[in-house]
Amino acid sequence: MHRWLQIARKVRLQLTPWVNHSWHVTQYLSARGLTTGPMAHPRHCFEIEIDFIQPRLLQPVGAFWHQTMREFILPDEVVRTAAAPGETLLAFLQSTYEAAADLAQWDREALERIVDPSKTAA
């Protein structure tokens, strides 16, 4: 946990204007944990939230949850520059499936069971 908080602070340190004694690198209390608050980037604005209620780790690095669109996003750039694009995409699909299944409390045993097609009714 400490390492993730350090990473979030270092990102904020690089993307926000300097204020005396690093006061601009604070993290704020959110409904689910801690957040950096919005940070400006040349291409978009984003924030990093450390979720203490339902921690989950999306793969690969660069994937994120878009709060406004309410969906998981994997930027094209992450896939295009990956050493193994197929594995990168598969890791994203698996991690987002697991995150959604956990959050929605899906019956994963029923969803993931293997069905023998020869034993199903036609």
C-alpha positions in Angstrom: 0.0 0.0 0.0 2.8 2.4 0.9 4.4 1.8 -2.5 1.2 2.6 -4.4 0.8 5.8 -2.3 4.3 6.8 -3.2 3.7 6.2 -6.9 0.6 8.3 -6.8 2.4 11.2 -5.1 5.3 11.0 -7.5 2.9 11.3 -10.5 1.2 14.3 -8.8 4.6 15.8 -8.1 5.5 15.8 -11.8 2.2 17.0 -13.1 1.3 19.9 -10.7 2.9 23.3 -10.2 5.4 23.5 -7.4 4.1 24.9 -4.0 6.4 25.4 -1.0 7.4 22.3 0.9 5.6 20.0 -1.6 2.2 21.0 -0.3 0.8 20.3 -3.8 1.5 16.6 -3.4 -1.2 15.9 -0.9 -3.7 13.1 -1.1 -7.3 13.7 -0.2 -9.9 11.6 1.5 -12.5 10.2 -0.9 -15.6 8.1 -0.3 -13.6 5.0 -1.1 -10.1 5.8 0.2 -7.5 8.4 -0.9 -7.3 10.4 -4.2 -4.8 12.7 -5.7 -7.6 14.9 -7.0 -7.6 16.0 -10.7 -4.3 16.4 -12.4 -3.8 18.1 -15.8 -2.0 16.2 -18.5 -1.4 17.5 -22.1 -3.9 15.0 -23.5 -6.4 14.7 -20.7 -7.2 15.3 -17.0 -7.1 12.4 -14.6 -6.8 11.4 -11.0 -5.4 8.4 -9.1 -7.6 6.9 -6.4 -6.5 4.3 -3.9 -9.6 2.3 -3.1 -9.6 0.8 0.4 -13.1 -0.6 0.2 -12.7 -2.8 -2.9 -9.0 -2.9 -3.9 -8.3 -4.2 -7.3 -5.4 -4.0 -9.7 -6.0 -3.6 -13.4 -3.5 -4.9 -15.9 -1.5 -3.7 -17.7 -0.1 -0.5 -16.4 -2.0 2.2 -18.2 -5.4 0.7 -17.9 -7.9 2.7 -15.8 -11.5 3.2 -14.8 -13.1 6.2 -16.5 -15.4 7.7 -13.9 -17.5 9.8 -16.3 -17.9 7.1 -18.9 -18.2 4.5 -16.2 -16.1 1.9 -18.0 -12.6 0.4 -18.0 -10.2 1.9 -20.6 -7.1 0.5 -22.2 -5.5 3.3 -24.3 -4.5 2.1 -27.8 -1.0 3.5 -27.1 -0.5 0.9 -24.3 -1.3 -2.0 -26.7 0.7 -0.6 -29.7 3.9 -0.1 -27.7 3.7 -3.4 -25.7 6.3 -6.1 -26.4 3.5 -8.6 -26.6 0.2 -6.8 -27.7 -1.9 -10.0 -27.5 -0.8 -10.8 -24.0 -1.3 -7.2 -23.0 -4.9 -7.2 -24.3 -5.6 -10.5 -22.6 -4.3 -9.3 -19.3 -6.6 -6.2 -19.6 -9.6 -8.4 -20.4 -9.0 -10.8 -17.6 -8.3 -8.1 -15.0 -11.4 -6.1 -15.9 -13.6 -9.2 -16.0 -12.4 -10.1 -12.5 -12.9 -6.5 -11.2 -16.4 -6.4 -12.6 -17.3 -9.8 -11.3 -16.1 -9.0 -7.8 -17.8 -5.6 -7.8 -21.1 -7.0 -9.1 -20.9 -10.1 -6.9 -21.4 -12.4 -9.9 -21.8 -16.1 -9.4 -18.4 -16.9 -11.0 -18.7 -20.6 -10.4 -21.9 -20.7 -12.6 -20.4 -18.3 -15.2 -17.1 -20.1 -15.5 -18.2 -23.7 -15.5 -17.3 -25.8 -18.5 -20.4 -27.2 -20.3 -20.2 -30.3 -22.4 -22.1 -29.5 -25.6 -22.9 -33.1 -26.2 -24.9 -33.2 -22.9 -27.1 -30.2 -23.5 -30.6 -30.3 -24.8 -31.1 -29.3 -28.4 
